[in-house]
Structures are given as structure tokens and as C-alpha cells.
Amino acid sequence: MRKHEITLSEQQALARMRGGSALVHMHGKPGRHWFVVPGGSVTDTTADRIRRHPAVLCGKDGLFPQHDQTWRMQSFVEPPAGQPPQTAA
């Protein structure tokens, strides 16, 4: 991690996500990284807890099924045209 990067706590990350930010899974050197965009990075443990939060839904945007790359608060997920809104599991 670079000096100027901010690592958010779970509470800070969720607060950002309640304002519209997304949790994003990215790959780079030396491996995978989690970011709340905009906001800052989060640890693997924090990302796992956020993804299990009942109000957080995956973006279903991965290259392969069940390999999602973005997660948002349910209130910011728009359903595809003609489909009812998703509900958190």
C-alpha cells in the first residue's frame, strides 16, 4: 500500500457506501485489493464482513458467474428494465 492511501474501517466504509460508494474488488501487484470507491482501501476481513451485510448486494458483473467485482447498498442497486428490485438474501 502506498503512503497516501487511506485504509477505511468497516464503519467508515459502510458510511461511504450508504452515500453511494461501491465496494470494488481489483487485482494488481502483489495480488487482490478491495476499495470503497470513492473512499479508500479496506482489508480482506473488512471486505468479507461488508459483503455479508444484509443491505449489501453484489453487482453480478464478474466475468464468470459468482465472481462479482462490485457490491453496493441495496438502496443504490437499480433493477434491470422490466424486473422487480432485488432484495438482500
C-alpha positions as CSV (number, residue, x, y, z in Angstrom):
1,M,0.0,0.0,0.0
2,R,1.2,3.5,-0.8
3,K,1.7,6.1,1.9
4,H,-1.1,8.3,0.7
5,E,-3.7,5.6,0.5
6,I,-6.4,5.6,3.2
7,T,-7.5,2.3,4.8
8,L,-11.1,2.6,6.0
9,S,-12.6,0.8,9.0
10,E,-15.8,-1.2,8.5
11,Q,-17.9,1.6,9.9
12,Q,-16.2,4.2,7.6
13,A,-16.7,2.0,4.6
14,L,-20.3,1.3,5.3
15,A,-20.9,5.1,5.8
16,R,-19.4,5.8,2.4
17,M,-21.5,3.0,0.8
18,R,-24.7,4.5,2.4
19,G,-23.8,7.7,0.5
20,G,-23.5,5.8,-2.9
21,S,-19.9,4.5,-2.9
22,A,-19.3,0.9,-4.1
23,L,-17.0,-1.9,-2.7
24,V,-14.8,-2.9,-5.7
25,H,-12.6,-6.0,-6.0
26,M,-9.4,-5.2,-8.0
27,H,-6.4,-7.2,-9.0
28,G,-2.8,-5.8,-9.2
29,K,0.6,-6.3,-7.8
30,P,1.1,-8.0,-5.4
31,G,-2.4,-9.5,-5.5
32,R,-6.0,-8.6,-5.0
33,H,-7.2,-5.4,-3.4
34,W,-10.5,-4.1,-2.0
35,F,-11.5,-0.5,-2.3
36,V,-14.6,1.6,-1.5
37,V,-14.8,3.9,-4.4
38,P,-14.7,6.8,-3.7
39,G,-13.2,6.4,-0.2
40,G,-10.2,4.3,0.2
41,S,-8.9,0.7,0.6
42,V,-10.3,-1.9,3.0
43,T,-8.7,-5.0,4.4
44,D,-9.8,-8.5,3.2
45,T,-11.5,-9.1,6.6
46,T,-13.4,-5.8,6.3
47,A,-14.5,-6.6,2.7
48,D,-15.7,-10.0,3.7
49,R,-17.8,-8.5,6.5
50,I,-19.2,-5.8,4.2
51,R,-20.2,-8.4,1.6
52,R,-22.1,-10.4,4.3
53,H,-24.0,-7.3,5.4
54,P,-27.8,-7.8,4.8
55,A,-28.2,-4.5,3.0
56,V,-25.3,-5.1,0.5
57,L,-25.9,-6.7,-2.9
58,C,-23.4,-7.9,-5.5
59,G,-23.4,-6.3,-8.9
60,K,-23.4,-9.6,-10.7
61,D,-20.8,-8.1,-13.0
62,G,-18.0,-10.6,-12.9
63,L,-16.5,-12.3,-16.0
64,F,-17.7,-15.6,-14.6
65,P,-20.8,-16.5,-12.5
66,Q,-20.3,-15.9,-8.8
67,H,-17.1,-13.9,-9.3
68,D,-18.6,-10.5,-8.8
69,Q,-16.5,-7.3,-8.7
70,T,-18.7,-4.7,-7.2
71,W,-21.1,-4.5,-4.2
72,R,-23.5,-1.7,-3.3
73,M,-26.0,-0.9,-0.7
74,Q,-29.4,-2.2,-1.7
75,S,-30.9,1.3,-2.0
76,F,-28.3,2.1,-4.8
77,V,-28.9,-1.0,-6.9
78,E,-31.1,-0.4,-9.9
79,P,-33.1,-3.4,-11.2
80,P,-32.8,-4.2,-14.9
81,A,-35.6,-2.8,-17.0
82,G,-38.9,-4.7,-16.5
83,Q,-37.7,-6.6,-13.4
84,P,-38.6,-6.0,-9.8
85,P,-36.0,-4.7,-7.4
86,Q,-33.6,-7.2,-5.8
87,T,-33.8,-8.0,-2.1
88,A,-30.9,-8.8,0.1
89,A,-30.6,-12.5,1.0
